[in-house]
Amino acid sequence: MSGYYIQKYKTGVAPTIIQDKIYMWARPHGRSDTCGDTLKTPDNADFTDDYLWIVLFSTGQGTLKVTQGSSSKEFTVTAGVNLLKLDSGETSSGVTATLTRGTTQVFSYFAPITFTHSPTLYNFNAFVFSGP
């Protein structure tokens, strides 16, 4: 992702996207979830909302379907950089993102981003995945 923005900064022009690519990140549990951790909730734990954040670099218009557990959402995307989010409130063991254009599937990508409301330890680090 950084290469795109470095080129844009240096040239002042957004580069043409030549390959579809998705980036997703989320924390493994909600910001207000509690657990038996001997440490207290970290300072500033509430600075971000409970979302699965998605950046799609897309070569054209299409539909991105994102599924986390039994929750699913479809986004209409355009050529360029698409900034998207999905509530990450449902316990799940992964996220699937499928990009289609018309009736053609461009990719289906699975990221093992787990989310739970019953953490055993606090973990406010993000799981980050990119593909395909």
Contact map, one row per residue, 1 for C-alpha under 8 A:
111110000000000000000000000000000000000000000000000000000000000000000000000000000000000000000000000000000000000000000000000000000000
111111000000000000000000000000000000000000000000000000000000000000000000000000000000000000000000000000000000000000000000000000000000
111111100000000000000000000000000000000000000000000000000000000000000000000000000000000000000000000000000000000000000000000000000000
111111110000011000000000000000000000000000000000000000000000000000000000000000000000000000000000000000000000000000000000000000000000
111111111000010000000000000000000000000000000000000000000000000000000000000000000000000000000000000000000000000000000000000000000000
011111111100000000000000000000000000000000000000000000000000000000000000000000000000000000000000000000000000000000000000000000000000
001111111111111000000000000000000000000000000000000000000000000000000000000000000000000000000000000000000000000000000000000000000000
000111111111111000000000000000000000000000000000000000000000000000000000000000000000000000000000000000000000000000000000000000000000
000011111111100000000000000000000000000000000000000000000000000000000000000000000000000000000000000000000000000000000000000000000000
000001111111000000000000000000000000000000000000000000000000000000000000000000000000000000000000000000000000000000000000000000000000
000000111111100000000000000000000000000000000000000000000000000000000000000000000000000000000000000000000000000000000000000000000000
000000111111110000000000000000000000000000000000000000000000000000000000000000000000000000000000000000000000000000000000000000000000
000000111011111000000000000000000000000000000000000000000000000000000000000000000000000000000000000000000000000000000000000000000000
000110110001111100000000000000000000000000000000000000000000000000000000000000000000000000000000000000000000000000000000000000000000
000100110000111110000000000000000000000000000000000000000000000000000000000000000000000000000000000000000000000000000000000000000000
000000000000011111000000000000000000000000000000000000000000000000000000000000010000000000000000000000000000000000000000000000000000
000000000000001111110000000000000000000000000000000000001110000000000000000000110000000000000000000000000000000000000000000000000000
000000000000000111110000000000000000000000000000000000000010000000000000000000000000000000000000000000000000000000000000000000000000
000000000000000011111000000000000000000000000000000000001110000000000000000000000000000000000000000000000000000000000000000000000000
000000000000000011111100000000000000000000000000000000011110000000000000000000000000000000000000000000000000000000000000000000000000
000000000000000000111110000000000000000000000000000000011100000000000000000000000000000000000000000000000000000000000000000000000111
000000000000000000011111000000000000000000000000000001111000000000000000000000000000000000000000000000000000000000000000000000000111
000000000000000000001111100000000000000000000000000001110000000000000000000000000000000000000000000000000000000000000000000000011110
000000000000000000000111110000000000000000000000000111100000000000000000000000000000000000000000000000000000000000000000000000011100
000000000000000000000011111000000000000000000000000111000000000000000000000000000000000000000000000000000000000010000000000001111000
000000000000000000000001111100000000000000000000011110000000000000000000000000000000000100000000000000000000000010000000000001110000
000000000000000000000000111111000000000000000000010100000000000000000000000000000000000000000000000000000000000000100000001111100000
000000000000000000000000011111000000000000000000000000000000000000000000000000000000000000000000000000000000000011110000001111100000
000000000000000000000000001111101000000000000000000000000000000000000000000000000000000000000000000000000000000000111110001100000000
000000000000000000000000001111111000000000000000010000000000000000000000000000000000000110000000000000000000000000111000000000000000
000000000000000000000000000011111000000000001101110000000000000000000000000000000000000000000000000000000000000000000000000100000000
000000000000000000000000000001111100000000000100000000000000000000000000000000000000000000000000000000000000000000000000000000000000
000000000000000000000000000011111110000000000000000000000000000000000000000000000000000000000000000000000000000000001110000000000000
000000000000000000000000000000011111000010000000000000000000000000000000000000000000000000000000000000000000000000000110010000000000
000000000000000000000000000000001111100000000000000000000000000000000000000000000000000000000000000000000000000000000111110000000000
000000000000000000000000000000000111110000000000000000000000000000000000000000000000000000000000000000000000000000000001100000000000
000000000000000000000000000000000011111100000000000000000000000000000000000000000000000000000000000000000000000000000001110000000000
000000000000000000000000000000000001111100000000000000000000000000000000000000000000000000000000000000000000000000000000000000000000
000000000000000000000000000000000000111111000000000000000000000000000000000000000000000000000000000000000000000000000000010000000000
000000000000000000000000000000000000111111000000000000000000000000000000000000000000000000000000000000000000000000000000000000000000
000000000000000000000000000000000100001111101000000000000000000000000000000000000000000000000000000000000000000000000000010000000000
000000000000000000000000000000000000001111111000000000000000000000000000000000000000000000000000000000000000000000000000000100000000
000000000000000000000000000000000000000011111000000000000000000000000000000000000000000000000000000000000000000000000000000000000000
000000000000000000000000000000000000000001111110000000000000000000000000000000000000000000000000000000000000000000000000000000000000
000000000000000000000000000000100000000011111111000000000000000000000000000000000000000000000000000000000000000000000000000100000000
000000000000000000000000000000110000000000011111100000000000000000000000000000000000000000000000000000000000000000000000000000000000
000000000000000000000000000000000000000000011111100000000000000000000000000000000000000000000000000000000000000000000000000000000000
000000000000000000000000000000100000000000001111110000000000000000000000000000000000000000000000000000000000000000000000000000000000
000000000000000000000000000000100000000000000111111000000000000000000000000000000000000000000000000000000000000000000000000000000000
000000000000000000000000011001100000000000000001111100000000000000000000000000000000001110000000000000000000000000000000000000000000
000000000000000000000000010000000000000000000000111110000000000000000000000000000000111110000000000000000000000000000000000000000000
000000000000000000000001111000000000000000000000011111000000000000000000000000000000111100000000000000000000000000000000000000000000
000000000000000000000001110000000000000000000000001111100000000000000000000000000011110000000000000000000000000000000000000000000000
000000000000000000000111100000000000000000000000000111110000000000000000000000000011100000000000000000000000000000000000000000000000
000000000000000000000111000000000000000000000000000011111000000000000000000000001111000000000000000000000000000000000000000000000000
000000000000000000011110000000000000000000000000000001111100000000000000000000001111000000000000000000000000000000000000000000000000
000000000000000010111100000000000000000000000000000000111110000000000000000000111100000000000000000000000000000000000000000000000000
000000000000000010111000000000000000000000000000000000011111100000000000000011111100000000000000000000000000000000000000000000000000
000000000000000011110000000000000000000000000000000000001111100000000000000001110000000000000000000000000000000000000000000000000000
000000000000000000000000000000000000000000000000000000000111110000000000000011110000000000000000000000000000000000000000000000000000
000000000000000000000000000000000000000000000000000000000111111000000000000111100000000000000000000010000000000000000000000000000000
000000000000000000000000000000000000000000000000000000000001111100000000000111000000000000000000001111000000000000000000000000000000
000000000000000000000000000000000000000000000000000000000000111110000000011110000000000000000000001110000000000000000000000000000000
000000000000000000000000000000000000000000000000000000000000011111000000011110000000000000000000111100000000000000000000000000000000
000000000000000000000000000000000000000000000000000000000000001111100001111000000000000000000001111000000000000000000000000000000000
000000000000000000000000000000000000000000000000000000000000000111110001110000000000000000000011110000000000000000000000000000000000
000000000000000000000000000000000000000000000000000000000000000011111111100000000000000000000011100000000000000000000000000000000000
000000000000000000000000000000000000000000000000000000000000000001111111000000000000000101011111000000000000000000000000000000000000
000000000000000000000000000000000000000000000000000000000000000000111111000000000000000001111110000000000000000000000000000000000000
000000000000000000000000000000000000000000000000000000000000000000111111000000000000000001000000000000000000000000000000000000000000
000000000000000000000000000000000000000000000000000000000000000000111111100000000000000001000000000000000000000000000000000000000000
000000000000000000000000000000000000000000000000000000000000000011111111110000000000000000000000000000000000000000000000000000000000
000000000000000000000000000000000000000000000000000000000000000011100011111000000000010000000000000000000000000000000000000000000000
000000000000000000000000000000000000000000000000000000000000001111000001111100000000000000000000000000000000000000000000000000000000
000000000000000000000000000000000000000000000000000000000000001110000000111110000000000000000000000000000000000000000000000000000000
000000000000000000000000000000000000000000000000000000000000111100000000011111000000000000000000000000000000000000000000000000000000
000000000000000000000000000000000000000000000000000000000101111100000000001111100100000000000000000000000000000000000000000000000000
000000000000000000000000000000000000000000000000000000000111110000000000000111111100000000000000000000000000000000000000000000000000
000000000000000010000000000000000000000000000000000000001111100000000000000011111000000000000000000000000000000000000000000000000000
000000000000000110000000000000000000000000000000000000001111000000000000000001111100000000000000000000000000000000000000000000000000
000000000000000000000000000000000000000000000000000000111100000000000000000001111110000000000000000000000000000000000000000000000000
000000000000000000000000000000000000000000000000000000111100000000000000000011011111000000000000000000000000000000000000000000000000
000000000000000000000000000000000000000000000000000011110000000000000000000000001111100000000000000000000000000000000000000000000000
000000000000000000000000000000000000000000000000000011110000000000000000000000000111110000000000000000000000000000000000000000000000
000000000000000000000000000000000000000000000000001111000000000000000000000000000011111000000000000000000000000000000000000000000000
000000000000000000000000000000000000000000000000001110000000000000000000100000000001111100000000000000000000000000000000000000000000
000000000000000000000000000000000000000000000000011100000000000000000000000000000000111110000000000000000000000000000000000000000000
000000000000000000000000010001000000000000000000011100000000000000010000000000000000011111000000000000000000000000100000000000000000
000000000000000000000000000001000000000000000000011000000000000000000000000000000000001111100000000000000000000000100000000000000000
000000000000000000000000000000000000000000000000000000000000000000011110000000000000000111110000000000000000000000110000000000000000
000000000000000000000000000000000000000000000000000000000000000000001000000000000000000011111000000000000000000001111000000000000000
000000000000000000000000000000000000000000000000000000000000000000011000000000000000000001111110000000000000000011110000000000000000
000000000000000000000000000000000000000000000000000000000000000000011000000000000000000000111110000000000000000111100000000000000000
000000000000000000000000000000000000000000000000000000000000000000011000000000000000000000011111000000000000011111100000000000000000
000000000000000000000000000000000000000000000000000000000000000001111000000000000000000000011111100000000000011110000000000000000000
000000000000000000000000000000000000000000000000000000000000000011110000000000000000000000000111110000000001111000000000000000000000
000000000000000000000000000000000000000000000000000000000000000111100000000000000000000000000011111000000001110000000000000000000000
000000000000000000000000000000000000000000000000000000000000000111000000000000000000000000000001111100001111100000000000000000000000
000000000000000000000000000000000000000000000000000000000000011110000000000000000000000000000000111110001111000000000000000000000000
000000000000000000000000000000000000000000000000000000000000011100000000000000000000000000000000011111111110000000000000000000000000
000000000000000000000000000000000000000000000000000000000000111000000000000000000000000000000000001111111100000000000000000000000000
000000000000000000000000000000000000000000000000000000000000010000000000000000000000000000000000000111110000000000000000000000000000
000000000000000000000000000000000000000000000000000000000000000000000000000000000000000000000000000111111000000000000000000000000000
000000000000000000000000000000000000000000000000000000000000000000000000000000000000000000000000000111111100000000000000000000000000
000000000000000000000000000000000000000000000000000000000000000000000000000000000000000000000000011110111111000000000000000000000000
000000000000000000000000000000000000000000000000000000000000000000000000000000000000000000000000011110011111000000000000000000000000
000000000000000000000000000000000000000000000000000000000000000000000000000000000000000000000000011100001111100000000000000000000001
000000000000000000000000000000000000000000000000000000000000000000000000000000000000000000000001111000001111110000000000000000000001
000000000000000000000000000000000000000000000000000000000000000000000000000000000000000000000001110000000011111000000000000000000011
000000000000000000000000000000000000000000000000000000000000000000000000000000000000000000000111100000000001111100000000000000000000
000000000000000000000000000000000000000000000000000000000000000000000000000000000000000000000111000000000000111110000000000000001100
000000000000000000000000000000000000000000000000000000000000000000000000000000000000000000001110000000000000011111000000000000000000
000000000000000000000000110100000000000000000000000000000000000000000000000000000000000000011110000000000000001111100000000000111000
000000000000000000000000000100000000000000000000000000000000000000000000000000000000000000111100000000000000000111110000000000000000
000000000000000000000000001111000000000000000000000000000000000000000000000000000000000111111100000000000000000011111000000000000000
000000000000000000000000000111000000000000000000000000000000000000000000000000000000000001110000000000000000000001111110000000000000
000000000000000000000000000011001000000000000000000000000000000000000000000000000000000000100000000000000000000000111110000000000000
000000000000000000000000000010001110000000000000000000000000000000000000000000000000000000000000000000000000000000011111000000000000
000000000000000000000000000010001110000000000000000000000000000000000000000000000000000000000000000000000000000000011111110000000000
000000000000000000000000000000000011100000000000000000000000000000000000000000000000000000000000000000000000000000000111110000000000
000000000000000000000000000000000011100000000000000000000000000000000000000000000000000000000000000000000000000000000011111000000000
000000000000000000000000000000000110101010000000000000000000000000000000000000000000000000000000000000000000000000000011111100000000
000000000000000000000000001110000000000000000000000000000000000000000000000000000000000000000000000000000000000000000000111110000000
000000000000000000000000001110100000000001001000000000000000000000000000000000000000000000000000000000000000000000000000011111000000
000000000000000000000000001100000000000000000000000000000000000000000000000000000000000000000000000000000000000000000000001111100000
000000000000000000000000111100000000000000000000000000000000000000000000000000000000000000000000000000000000000000000000000111110000
000000000000000000000000111100000000000000000000000000000000000000000000000000000000000000000000000000000000000010000000000011111000
000000000000000000000011110000000000000000000000000000000000000000000000000000000000000000000000000000000000000010000000000001111100
000000000000000000000011100000000000000000000000000000000000000000000000000000000000000000000000000000000000001010000000000000111110
000000000000000000001111000000000000000000000000000000000000000000000000000000000000000000000000000000000000001000000000000000011111
000000000000000000001110000000000000000000000000000000000000000000000000000000000000000000000000000000000000100000000000000000001111
000000000000000000001100000000000000000000000000000000000000000000000000000000000000000000000000000000000011100000000000000000000111
